[in-house]
């Protein structure tokens, strides 16, 4: 049971992090688009921890 709870907590955490990342990326894209419209997506590197 404890493992399940830990897993659920972890999932929520990663979900929240991903949401924040997405928002940040959107902001960066918007800022760049405001400066000069470019067609290439903004490269964003995300370090993934192997679990």
C-alpha positions as CSV (number, residue, x, y, z in Angstrom):
1,X,0.0,0.0,0.0
2,X,2.8,2.4,0.9
3,X,4.5,1.8,-2.5
4,X,1.2,2.6,-4.3
5,X,0.9,5.9,-2.3
6,X,4.5,6.8,-3.1
7,X,3.9,6.1,-6.8
8,X,0.7,8.2,-6.8
9,X,2.6,11.1,-5.2
10,X,5.4,10.8,-7.7
11,X,3.0,10.8,-10.6
12,X,1.3,13.9,-9.3
13,X,4.7,15.6,-8.9
14,X,5.9,14.8,-12.4
15,X,2.5,15.9,-13.8
16,X,2.8,19.3,-12.1
17,X,6.4,19.6,-13.2
18,X,5.5,18.8,-16.8
19,X,2.6,21.4,-16.6
20,X,5.0,24.1,-15.4
21,X,7.5,23.2,-18.1
22,X,4.9,23.4,-20.8
23,X,3.8,26.8,-19.5
24,X,7.4,28.0,-19.5
25,X,8.0,26.7,-23.0
26,X,4.8,28.4,-24.2
27,X,6.0,31.7,-22.7
28,X,9.4,31.5,-24.4
29,X,7.7,30.7,-27.7
30,X,5.4,33.6,-27.4
31,X,8.2,36.0,-26.5
32,X,10.2,34.8,-29.5
33,X,7.2,35.1,-31.8
34,X,6.7,38.6,-30.5
35,X,10.2,39.6,-31.5
36,X,10.1,38.1,-34.9
37,X,7.9,35.2,-36.1
38,X,10.0,32.1,-36.7
39,X,8.7,28.8,-37.9
40,X,11.0,26.4,-36.1
41,X,10.0,25.3,-32.6
42,X,12.2,26.4,-29.8
43,X,14.5,23.6,-28.8
44,X,14.2,22.8,-25.2
45,X,16.4,20.2,-23.5
46,X,14.8,18.3,-20.6
47,X,17.0,16.1,-18.5
48,X,15.2,12.8,-17.8
49,X,16.2,10.8,-14.8
50,X,16.3,7.1,-15.4
51,X,14.2,5.4,-12.7
